Amino acid sequence: MTDFVLVPGVWLGSWAWEEVAAHLRGAGHRAHPVTLSGVAEKRGVAAGQQTHVQDIVEEIERRDLRDVVLVGHSYAGIPVGQAAERIGDRLERVVFVDANVPTDGESFVSGWWEGPASMEAELAGNGGFWAPRTADEYEGQDLTAEQISRIVNGSTPHPGATLSEPAVLARPLGDLPATYVKCLLDGAEPSEDVAKLLTSEHWRLVEMDTGHWPMFSRPAELARILLDEA
């Protein structure tokens, strides 16, 4: 029996993994969706990026989980990648779902595709938080109107300090046993840093013909991928 620890990206809480978790449990495994500090039911809790790393580590240690498949979506790949190396032999595999990956000394903001200044300005203009997206920004991502409404209505502002603090890695990320799930509607090719990591013998690539939010658009397919990677 595998323990799947499921970490959502920005704006979302553990609820985002409900359908995927149900499929994993239905296959006889345990699923542990995590809400990171500062969002959803933990809104108002002060958080930086290392807070999020500790949220994940503490969840695993508190439950004394073993044979962990640690899953991070989008932004959550950054704290998940750091947590993966800190849980030692409790880790079976880490899975990055269309995710950012941590680089030692770099932050989410420093790698923002429009440039750090753009993201810094957006955070400053919203009181230090990253505001959730509007419904029209989810178009073209293989989501139904009902799924988009669920995401938008469930989203909360994301604490900016988690995005601006640098990652801390003790060893190369390519040394970890990892799978990268690339969602093709969000770009046909992995980013340059991910492509480099995929040259490692410990990493493998899986593609999904869907958008950036597969836990909503294709939960059963994503669960099958996670089961295959366990």
KOLZAMI-100139 format. One line per 2 residues: number of its first residue (from 1); their letters; for each residue x, y negated, z negated of C-alpha. Coordinates in Angstrom, 1 decimal, padded with zeros to 4 digits. Example, Ala and Ser with C-alpha at 12.3 -4.5 7.8 and 13.67 -1.06 7.14 Angstrom:
BEGIN
1> as> 012.3,004.5,-007.8 | 013.7,001.1,-007.1 .
END
This chain:
BEGIN
1> mt> 000.0,000.0,000.0 | 001.4,-003.4,001.1 .
3> df> 000.9,-006.7,-000.7 | 000.2,-009.5,001.8 .
5> vl> 000.7,-013.0,000.4 | -001.0,-015.4,002.8 .
7> vp> -000.1,-019.1,002.7 | -002.0,-021.7,004.7 .
9> gv> -000.6,-024.7,006.5 | -001.4,-028.4,005.8 .
11> wl> -004.8,-029.5,004.6 | -006.1,-026.0,003.9 .
13> gs> -006.6,-023.8,000.8 | -006.6,-020.1,000.3 .
15> wa> -010.1,-020.0,001.8 | -008.6,-020.3,005.3 .
17> we> -007.5,-016.7,005.0 | -010.8,-015.1,003.9 .
19> ev> -011.5,-013.2,007.2 | -007.9,-012.0,007.6 .
21> aa> -007.8,-010.9,004.0 | -011.0,-009.0,004.4 .
23> hl> -009.6,-007.0,007.3 | -006.3,-006.3,005.4 .
25> rg> -008.3,-005.1,002.4 | -010.5,-003.0,004.6 .
27> ag> -007.4,-001.2,005.9 | -006.5,-000.2,002.3 .
29> hr> -004.0,-003.0,001.4 | -003.9,-005.9,-001.0 .
31> ah> -004.2,-009.5,000.2 | -003.4,-012.5,-001.9 .
33> pv> -004.3,-015.8,-000.3 | -002.5,-018.8,-002.0 .
35> tl> -003.6,-022.4,-002.3 | -000.6,-024.7,-002.5 .
37> sg> -000.4,-027.6,-005.0 | -002.0,-030.8,-004.0 .
39> va> -004.7,-029.5,-001.6 | -008.1,-027.9,-001.7 .
41> ek> -009.0,-026.8,-005.3 | -005.6,-028.0,-006.4 .
43> rg> -006.1,-031.5,-005.0 | -004.7,-034.2,-007.4 .
45> va> -001.8,-031.9,-008.5 | 001.5,-033.7,-007.9 .
47> ag> 003.6,-031.7,-005.4 | 006.8,-031.9,-003.5 .
49> qq> 008.2,-029.2,-001.1 | 010.0,-027.3,-003.9 .
51> th> 006.7,-027.3,-005.8 | 005.2,-025.3,-002.9 .
53> vq> 008.2,-022.9,-002.8 | 007.6,-022.3,-006.5 .
55> di> 003.9,-021.9,-006.1 | 004.6,-018.9,-003.8 .
57> ve> 007.4,-017.4,-005.9 | 005.3,-017.7,-009.1 .
59> ei> 002.3,-016.0,-007.4 | 004.5,-013.0,-006.5 .
61> er> 006.3,-012.8,-009.8 | 003.1,-013.3,-011.9 .
63> rd> 001.4,-010.4,-010.1 | 004.6,-008.4,-010.1 .
65> lr> 004.2,-007.7,-006.4 | 006.5,-005.4,-004.5 .
67> dv> 006.7,-004.5,-000.8 | 005.5,-008.0,000.0 .
69> vl> 004.7,-009.2,003.5 | 004.9,-012.9,003.1 .
71> vg> 002.9,-014.9,005.7 | 003.1,-018.6,006.4 .
73> hs> 001.1,-020.6,008.9 | 002.2,-023.9,010.5 .
75> ya> 003.9,-026.2,007.8 | 003.8,-023.3,005.3 .
77> gi> 006.6,-021.6,007.2 | 009.0,-024.1,005.6 .
79> pv> 008.2,-023.2,001.9 | 007.6,-019.5,002.8 .
81> gq> 011.0,-019.2,004.4 | 012.6,-020.5,001.3 .
83> aa> 010.5,-018.4,-001.0 | 011.3,-015.3,001.0 .
85> er> 015.0,-015.4,000.2 | 014.2,-016.2,-003.5 .
87> ig> 012.1,-013.1,-004.2 | 014.9,-010.7,-003.3 .
89> dr> 014.1,-007.1,-003.0 | 010.4,-007.7,-003.5 .
91> le> 010.3,-008.8,000.2 | 009.3,-006.3,002.9 .
93> rv> 009.0,-008.8,005.7 | 008.2,-012.5,006.3 .
95> vf> 005.8,-013.4,009.1 | 005.7,-017.0,010.5 .
97> vd> 002.4,-017.6,012.2 | 002.9,-020.4,014.8 .
99> an> 004.9,-022.0,012.0 | 007.7,-024.4,011.3 .
101> vp> 010.8,-022.8,009.9 | 013.1,-024.3,007.3 .
103> td> 016.5,-025.6,008.1 | 018.8,-026.3,005.1 .
105> ge> 018.9,-030.0,004.4 | 016.1,-030.8,006.9 .
107> sf> 012.4,-031.6,006.2 | 009.2,-031.2,008.1 .
109> vs> 009.3,-035.0,008.8 | 012.9,-034.9,010.2 .
111> gw> 011.8,-032.3,012.8 | 008.6,-034.0,013.7 .
113> we> 008.2,-033.8,017.5 | 007.2,-037.5,017.9 .
115> gp> 010.2,-038.5,015.7 | 010.5,-039.0,012.0 .
117> as> 009.5,-042.7,012.1 | 006.1,-041.8,013.6 .
119> me> 005.3,-039.3,010.8 | 006.7,-041.7,008.1 .
121> ae> 004.4,-044.5,009.3 | 001.4,-042.2,009.3 .
123> la> 002.1,-041.1,005.7 | 002.7,-044.7,004.5 .
125> gn> -000.5,-045.8,006.2 | -002.5,-043.2,004.3 .
127> gg> -001.3,-043.7,000.7 | 001.5,-041.1,001.0 .
129> fw> -000.8,-038.4,002.3 | -001.2,-036.8,005.7 .
131> ap> -004.8,-037.3,006.7 | -006.7,-034.3,008.1 .
133> rt> -007.5,-034.2,011.8 | -010.8,-035.0,013.4 .
135> ad> -012.9,-032.4,015.2 | -011.9,-033.5,018.7 .
137> ey> -008.3,-032.8,017.9 | -009.1,-029.1,017.6 .
139> eg> -010.4,-028.8,021.1 | -008.6,-026.5,023.5 .
141> qd> -007.5,-024.2,020.7 | -009.9,-021.2,021.3 .
143> lt> -012.1,-022.4,018.4 | -015.9,-022.4,018.4 .
145> ae> -017.8,-025.5,017.3 | -018.7,-023.7,014.1 .
147> qi> -015.0,-022.8,013.4 | -013.9,-026.4,014.0 .
149> sr> -016.6,-027.7,011.7 | -015.4,-025.2,009.0 .
151> iv> -011.8,-026.4,009.3 | -012.7,-030.1,009.3 .
153> ng> -015.1,-029.9,006.4 | -012.7,-027.8,004.3 .
155> st> -009.6,-029.9,004.9 | -008.1,-032.3,002.3 .
157> ph> -005.3,-034.8,002.6 | -001.9,-033.2,002.3 .
159> pg> 000.8,-034.7,-000.1 | 003.5,-036.4,001.9 .
161> at> 006.3,-035.6,-000.5 | 006.0,-031.9,000.6 .
163> ls> 006.7,-033.0,004.2 | 009.6,-035.3,003.5 .
165> ep> 011.7,-033.4,001.0 | 014.5,-031.3,002.5 .
167> av> 014.6,-027.5,002.6 | 017.1,-025.6,000.5 .
169> la> 018.4,-022.3,001.8 | 021.2,-020.2,000.2 .
171> rp> 021.8,-018.1,003.3 | 021.0,-018.1,007.0 .
173> lg> 017.3,-017.6,007.7 | 018.2,-015.2,010.5 .
175> dl> 019.4,-012.7,007.9 | 015.8,-012.1,006.7 .
177> pa> 013.5,-009.4,008.2 | 011.1,-011.6,010.0 .
179> ty> 008.4,-011.7,012.7 | 007.4,-014.9,014.6 .
181> vk> 003.8,-015.0,015.9 | 003.6,-017.4,018.8 .
183> cl> 000.2,-018.7,019.7 | 000.4,-019.5,023.4 .
185> ld> -002.3,-022.1,023.7 | -000.2,-024.3,021.3 .
187> ga> 002.8,-024.0,023.7 | 004.1,-021.2,025.8 .
189> ep> 007.6,-021.0,024.3 | 008.9,-021.1,020.7 .
191> se> 010.6,-024.2,019.6 | 014.4,-024.4,020.0 .
193> dv> 015.2,-023.6,016.3 | 012.8,-020.6,016.4 .
195> ak> 014.3,-019.3,019.8 | 017.7,-019.4,018.2 .
197> ll> 016.5,-017.3,015.2 | 014.9,-014.8,017.5 .
199> ts> 018.3,-013.9,018.8 | 018.9,-012.2,015.4 .
201> eh> 018.6,-008.5,015.2 | 016.4,-008.9,012.2 .
203> wr> 013.7,-011.1,013.9 | 011.1,-010.2,016.5 .
205> lv> 008.5,-012.1,018.5 | 004.8,-011.3,018.8 .
207> em> 002.5,-013.4,021.1 | -001.2,-014.2,020.7 .
209> dt> -003.3,-015.6,023.5 | -005.0,-018.1,021.3 .
211> gh> -004.5,-021.5,019.7 | -002.7,-022.7,016.6 .
213> wp> -005.4,-021.5,014.2 | -005.6,-017.7,014.7 .
215> mf> -006.9,-017.0,011.2 | -010.1,-018.7,012.4 .
217> sr> -010.1,-017.9,016.2 | -008.8,-014.3,016.1 .
219> pa> -008.8,-013.1,012.5 | -009.1,-009.4,013.4 .
221> el> -006.3,-009.5,015.9 | -004.0,-011.4,013.5 .
223> ar> -004.8,-008.9,010.8 | -003.8,-006.0,013.2 .
225> il> -000.5,-007.8,013.9 | 000.2,-008.2,010.2 .
227> ld> -000.6,-004.5,009.6 | 001.7,-003.5,012.4 .
229> ea> 004.5,-005.6,010.9 | 004.2,-004.2,007.4 .
END
